[in-house]
Amino acid sequence: MERGPFEARGGGVRAEGAGFVGRAEEARRLRAALCAGRGVVVVRGEAGAGTSRLVDEVLDGAEFAAWTQLRGTCPDGPDPAPLEGVASALARLPHHQGLADRLPPVAGVLGLVVPELADRLPHPPTAAADPGTRRGLVPRAVGALLASLGDTVLVLERIHLADPATLRLLDRLADAMPTGLRLVVTEDAAPGLPVLGVRVPAGGRCEEIRVRPWTAEQTERFVRLWAAGHPRIGPDELPELADLVHGLSGGLPGAADALLDDAGELLSAGGADGARGLAVLTAVREAGVPGRVVREFARRCAPLTADARRIVEAAAVLDRPAPLDVLAEVAECPPDLAGAAVEACVRRSVLRADGSSLAFRHPLDRRAALERVPGPRAARLSVRAARVLHRSGDGPLPLLDLARLYTAAGQVRDGLRCLLVAADRAAASGDYATATRLYTRLVVEDPRAEGRVRTAAKLARTAQLSRTGEQVVAAVRTVLDEDDPPPRLRGEIRLHLSVVLRNQTGGALDSLEEVARAIPDLEASDPQTAARAMAVASIPSLQGWPVARHRHWLDRGEALAEQVADPVARAAIAANRVTALMLVGDPRAWRAAEALLGPAESAMAAAHHARGWTNLAHASSALGYGARARDFLDRAVAGLADSSSPYLEGLAQTARLVLSWHGGRWDGLHAAADHTARLYQEIPDLTAEATLVRGLASLHVLGDVPRARHDLAEAARTICYDTGFVLTSSAAATARLHLEAGRPGQACEAVEDVLRRLARTEGWVWASEVLPVAVEALHRHGRTARARRLVADFATGSANADAPAATAALTVCRALLAEAVDRSGEAVRLLTDAEAQWRSLGRPLDAARAAEARGRCLLRLHGEAAARDVQDVVEVYRELGARWDVARCRRLLRRHAIVTTHRRGRLGYGDRLSPREEEVALLVVQGRANRDIAESLVLSTRTVEHHVARIMRKQNAASRSDIALPEGTEAGWDHGAVRRG
């Protein structure tokens, strides 16, 4: 790492910069070696690995504060003066009282070598005037001086550059090392090359410490330490920034520090409203090579011969590991000279040997090298490199390297051709992420309109199965708007773009508008693709057209399906058709699923089959077929085994989250949903589903109402093409929060938008999540007539659907309407049926809700005698881990003057906290406000205030910030017995 000048002082030396990271073991060994007594320590590492920083950090320790510390650096030049490194170290010797009186006359020789010491040393012997005699006396003089200083550390950096006189001096010191001397030498040693031999001192020891590049984890720690001083860097950007820094620097601290120094200057220049995390990422990715790296690279290259410099130029242009013969041919370096040239490059840490191949140590060195190559020469080398790669490879051609080389040489058409072949190869192998990235480049870089149009069709098709960003949509729309594709290609591009918009970057109506524009072009020119477009238009959504219009396109497409011969198109149509049928609960969906069972005829067709199975998993789960949904998901995962589609992989992950939620398998669900939401944050619908499940887990499992409210709202805001789960579940959970807090008006507001969407689309089959709570909210707000109309519409709209979840939800709705007009007996019977229906569907939470509603009716009918029914529901919620629901049931019992206690039967806890007080204390310690605690534990705010006051009194706490949990306390659920209050 490049440093400023060092100051020799008793307290040691410290380099300024970012945090000291990843060197704990090396520092421990160096510290132990210094404390063990006289000896030699060799600290080895590549240039920029941080050998100097390691020595700085250790010598700055308090245990070495009283020692004399001397430090010098061997010069890196063609004609160094003898002993220059040692002389520069001794010149910084601090003043010692009476030093001359303690030294023998021979020490005066040093006054002739180090003029800065002349006035503090004895007069040199007369014989020292002869240069030959003086050279022989210098080692004795150095030894005498060092022996007089007591505990001393002499640090010589870059010992690999030492002149012969310095090496002879070190040998002499090893023969007669002063008792208090510790000699520390640092060496830039490239991996794979022999290192400098250092003698073990007589009566002492020699320790070697290797300093290696940082691992990715250590680099991330360094970046986090750096970011702590730059609060505008968001935590979400840190992992990506750390990966980028590690990749560019190769884990070498010097390069990493230089990169972040430049980023820090950018942040400082941006001011309070300046660059944020993403801007810093862009700057680090696209900025030039830091000046420190350029200067250090130039220093290492300075002594290289002309042949070695040509080798470096060839490696910079190739930008890939290459064997010696390839580098020599590109550089036009004679074979008999190439070996020595390469060895010099490796020894100077310009190139690194990895087996038989050579490459730069990290991309920043490569960029620094390329900047030194004049443009015309770089173009000639690029052409030569491309020809050599064509001839030398035994395996598949390195198409991306060839594309880069041809482009750098100005042969743009050849470069684009290589890119296209690479993209086609990636798509054929199922690597859709790479194919999408390359097709996007081609659309942007191709100067020919006809080439852009052809590639845009491939891009839009492949992007459906990849992780797609706005740049893909922008590239495709530019072609549609500016390049005037022929009708058939225009229709095909719009069709594929509509799928990308629906699934990943846009919204339902944007997507449907693209399909509507595509169909007329396709009907006139390509009936097969028109059938595929109609299949896309058939997939319904709460944010789409009325269901009848989607069914229209489903029927129209079926009439054309017989004309489809292309296997990929057949697979896509089959997947879309079965998705559309299953989403609306059409009984024909089960037969349609059989079309996906046959073997796929290509990787793309297999991907569409996997998409179909994943869609079926989502849709059948929403209908209430959990077991079948899991079977569909297993088939989807098996179909994805041989492909790389980030979108489909994410779709499978969110399906698994939803199935786990419905099935009551909640262990680790919050963490899994959080991971998925972060992993697929560029894909709105995947993020929305994962965020929804995270919010539901926050509410029911963690009892964290503020976090749940945030996630529920974020999921509803993010979803682009909701097929009946995200918007309805988010609205339902939000409404339940308002109802339990005594806010029925706000509960009605929470469901109103979803109710309007259900009415507009007539997608009543998707209403099972939201209708029961909507009925309850409307009734409690005095709008029972509206609730009755909704239930009638729900019954009519789902009457012919194969949707058992809708049937069970309808039963609950009818029970709630019966309860609303005091027909509690009828309500109990209906709720008992609903509980059984939900249990048969594997929906334990929904079954428990039905049982809870039945218990509420029974309490109204029978009072305390029905308490056991509610307590049984509490136990079900406990087994699920439904914290918030347990609290809600307890409140129901309290409203009927029934309380629960520990089965130990103790009512008093003395100075100890009761279980309820422990729950409140836990939330106070977490920083929750009283209102949030009240919502999480389903209590009134006044009750929480009383609990907090009692806790403070029991703990003698002056304020709520002094509240602490008793040692060993865990927030859990007490198993209570029913007791009359």
Secondary structure, DSSP 4 states (H G I P E B T S, - for coil): ---------TT-----SS---S-HHHHHHHHHHHHT-SEEEEEEE-TTSSHHHHHHHHHTSGGGTTSEEEEEE---SSSPPTTHHHHHHHTTPPP-TTHHHHS-GGGGGHHHH-GGGGGGSPPPPGGGGSHHHHHHHHHHHHHHHHHTTSSEEEEEE-GGG--HHHHHHHHHHHHT--TTEEEEEEEE--TTS-----PPPTTSEEEEEEEPPPPHHHHHHHHHHHHTT-TTS-GGGHHHHHHHHHHHHTT-HHHHHHHHHHHHHHHHHH-TTS--HHHHHHHHHHS---HHHHHHHHHHHTT--HHHHHHHHHHHHH-S-EEHHHHHHHHT--HHHHHHHHHHHHHTTSSEEETTEEE-SSHHHHHHHHHTS-HHHHHHHHHHHHHHHHHH-SSS--HHHHHHHHHHTT-HHHHHHHHHHHHHHHHHHTBHHHHHHHHHHHHHH---HHHHHHHHHHHHHHHTTS---HHHHHHHHHHHHHS---HHHHHHHHHHHHHHIIIIIS-HHHHHHHHHHHHHHHHHH-HHHHHHHHHHHT---TTSS-HHHHHHHHHHHHHHGGG---HHHHHHHHHHHHHHHHHTT-TTHHHHGGGGSSPPSSHHHHHHHHHHHHHHHHHHHHHT-HHHHHHHHHHHHHHTTT-B-HHHHHHHHHHHHHHHHHTT--TTHHHHHHHHHHHTTTSHHHHHHHHHHHHHHIIIII--HHHHHHHHHHHHHH-SS--SSHHHHHHHHHHHHHHHTT-HHHHHHHHHHHHHHHHHHT-GGGTTTTHHHHHHHHHHTT-HHHHHHHHHHHHHHTTTS--HHHHHHHHHHHHHHHHHTT-HHHHHHHHHHHHHHHHHTT-HHHHHHHHHHHHHHHHHHHGGGGHHHHHHHHHHHHHHT-HHHHHHHHHHHHHTTEEEEETT-----TTSPPHHHHHHHHHHHTT--HHHHHHHHT--HHHHHHHHHHHHHHHT-SSGGG--PPTT-------EEEEE-
